[in-house]
């Protein structure tokens, strides 16, 4: 049996092309755009089209369309999980470690840290009190510095302590030593 070749006429370049040369579009008759991929690409590169897209994206309709698109694609759990995994891979790469270190030591990074600390102090005053009590005990030499210990999860050198029980005065010293990666994985579960 002979296989039928489906073709479509491009309204822009006035040639007949295979259907694979057209982008799909559900709201059009036949389910494809009227212009072929090559014509769409040429049109998208013109200064007039770029200006039109810029004006549309700044209009109320364009902003609403962007919001709808974001809500459809970027709020799903699978997208969040994929994004989180990509961020973790980057943070663990050599380039990511350097970039994060440079950012958090920059003026902007320090400002973000200070703002976050202020917000946390207002939201969780007891947690701040427990942390400072624990920090002062380490500073006075009553407890060892976390950097002198190994991580309880992966046995690499530890960098931080994790309050595994809760942030109450009763459980101030209920901590384990962990590396930064394991600490982040604990909090992101």
C-alpha positions as CSV (number, residue, x, y, z in Angstrom):
1,X,0.0,0.0,0.0
2,X,1.4,3.4,-1.0
3,X,2.1,5.9,1.8
4,X,0.4,9.2,1.2
5,X,2.6,12.3,1.6
6,X,0.8,15.1,3.3
7,X,1.7,18.6,2.1
8,X,0.5,22.1,2.9
9,X,0.7,25.4,1.1
10,X,2.7,28.2,2.8
11,X,0.9,31.5,2.5
12,X,4.1,33.5,2.9
13,X,6.6,32.0,0.4
14,X,3.8,30.6,-1.8
15,X,5.3,27.1,-2.0
16,X,3.9,23.6,-1.2
17,X,5.9,21.8,1.5
18,X,5.7,18.7,3.6
19,X,3.5,19.0,6.7
20,X,6.6,18.5,9.0
21,X,7.8,21.9,7.7
22,X,4.9,23.6,9.6
23,X,4.5,24.3,13.3
24,X,1.4,22.9,14.9
25,X,-1.4,25.3,16.1
26,X,-4.6,23.9,17.6
27,X,-6.7,27.0,16.9
28,X,-6.1,26.9,13.1
29,X,-8.0,24.9,10.5
30,X,-6.0,21.8,9.8
31,X,-4.1,22.2,13.1
32,X,-1.0,23.9,11.6
33,X,0.3,27.5,11.2
34,X,-0.3,29.1,7.8
35,X,3.5,29.9,7.3
36,X,6.3,27.3,7.1
37,X,9.0,27.1,9.8
38,X,11.5,28.9,7.6
39,X,9.2,31.8,7.0
40,X,8.3,32.0,10.7
41,X,12.0,32.1,11.6
42,X,12.7,34.9,9.1
43,X,9.7,36.9,10.4
44,X,10.7,36.5,14.0
45,X,14.1,38.0,13.4
46,X,12.8,41.2,11.9
47,X,13.1,44.4,14.0
48,X,9.4,45.1,13.5
49,X,8.4,41.7,14.9
50,X,10.8,42.1,17.9
51,X,9.2,45.6,18.6
52,X,5.7,44.1,18.4
53,X,6.6,41.3,20.8
54,X,8.1,43.8,23.2
55,X,5.0,46.0,23.2
56,X,2.7,43.0,23.6
57,X,4.8,41.6,26.6
58,X,4.5,45.0,28.3
59,X,0.7,45.3,27.7
60,X,-1.9,44.0,30.2
61,X,-2.9,41.2,27.8
62,X,0.7,40.1,27.4
63,X,1.3,40.1,31.2
64,X,-1.8,38.0,31.7
65,X,-0.7,35.6,29.0
66,X,2.7,35.2,30.7
67,X,1.1,34.7,34.0
68,X,-1.2,31.9,32.6
69,X,1.7,30.2,30.9
70,X,3.8,30.3,34.1
71,X,0.9,28.9,36.2
72,X,0.4,26.1,33.7
73,X,4.0,25.0,33.4
74,X,6.2,26.4,36.2
75,X,4.0,25.5,39.2
76,X,3.6,21.8,38.6
77,X,5.4,19.5,41.0
78,X,7.3,17.7,38.3
79,X,8.7,21.1,37.0
80,X,9.6,22.1,40.6
81,X,11.4,18.8,41.1
82,X,13.3,19.1,37.9
83,X,14.3,22.6,38.6
84,X,15.4,21.7,42.2
85,X,17.6,18.8,40.9
86,X,19.2,21.1,38.3
87,X,20.0,23.7,41.0
88,X,21.5,21.0,43.3
89,X,23.7,19.7,40.5
90,X,24.9,23.2,39.7
91,X,25.5,24.0,43.4
92,X,27.7,20.8,43.7
93,X,29.7,21.5,40.6
94,X,33.0,23.3,40.8
95,X,31.7,26.3,38.8
96,X,28.6,26.5,41.0
97,X,30.6,26.4,44.2
98,X,32.7,29.3,43.0
99,X,29.8,31.3,41.7
100,X,27.8,30.9,44.9
101,X,30.8,31.8,47.1
102,X,31.4,34.9,45.0
103,X,27.7,35.9,45.2
104,X,27.3,35.5,48.9
105,X,30.5,37.5,49.6
106,X,29.4,40.3,47.3
107,X,27.6,43.4,48.6
108,X,24.3,42.2,47.2
109,X,24.6,38.7,48.6
110,X,25.4,40.1,52.1
111,X,22.4,42.4,51.9
112,X,20.1,39.5,51.0
113,X,21.6,37.5,53.9
114,X,20.9,40.4,56.3
115,X,17.4,40.9,55.1
116,X,16.7,37.1,55.4
117,X,18.1,37.1,58.9
118,X,15.9,40.0,60.0
119,X,12.8,38.2,58.6
120,X,13.7,35.0,60.3
121,X,14.3,36.8,63.6
122,X,10.8,38.3,63.5
123,X,9.2,35.0,62.4
124,X,11.0,32.7,64.8
125,X,12.4,34.5,67.8
126,X,12.8,31.3,69.9
127,X,14.8,29.7,67.1
128,X,17.2,32.7,67.1
129,X,17.6,32.5,70.9
130,X,18.4,28.8,70.7
131,X,21.0,29.3,67.9
132,X,22.7,32.1,69.8
133,X,22.8,30.1,73.0
134,X,24.4,27.2,71.1
135,X,26.8,29.5,69.2
136,X,28.0,31.0,72.5
137,X,28.6,27.6,73.9
138,X,30.8,26.7,70.9
139,X,32.5,30.1,71.1
140,X,33.4,29.5,74.8
141,X,34.8,26.1,74.1
142,X,32.1,24.1,75.9
143,X,31.3,22.3,72.6
144,X,33.6,21.5,69.7
145,X,33.4,23.5,66.5
146,X,31.5,21.6,63.8
147,X,34.4,21.9,61.4
148,X,36.5,19.7,63.6
149,X,34.0,16.8,63.3
150,X,32.8,14.6,60.5
151,X,29.3,14.6,59.0
152,X,27.0,12.0,60.6
153,X,25.4,11.1,57.3
154,X,28.3,10.9,54.7
155,X,31.4,11.0,56.9
156,X,32.9,14.0,55.0
157,X,34.2,16.9,57.1
158,X,31.3,18.6,58.8
159,X,30.6,22.3,58.4
160,X,27.5,22.9,60.5
161,X,25.3,21.6,63.2
162,X,21.7,20.5,62.7
163,X,19.1,20.8,65.4
164,X,17.4,17.5,64.7
165,X,14.8,17.6,67.5
166,X,13.4,21.1,67.7
167,X,14.2,24.7,68.4
168,X,13.2,24.8,72.0
169,X,15.2,25.8,75.0
170,X,14.9,22.2,76.3
171,X,16.5,20.8,73.2
172,X,19.2,23.5,72.6
173,X,22.0,21.0,72.5
174,X,20.3,18.2,70.6
175,X,22.4,18.5,67.5
176,X,24.3,16.5,64.9
177,X,27.3,17.6,62.9
178,X,26.6,17.7,59.1
179,X,28.2,18.9,55.9
180,X,26.4,21.7,54.0
181,X,25.1,19.3,51.3
182,X,23.6,16.9,53.8
183,X,22.2,19.8,55.8
184,X,20.4,21.1,52.7
185,X,19.1,17.7,51.8
186,X,17.6,17.3,55.4
187,X,15.8,20.6,55.1
188,X,14.6,20.1,51.6
189,X,12.8,16.7,52.3
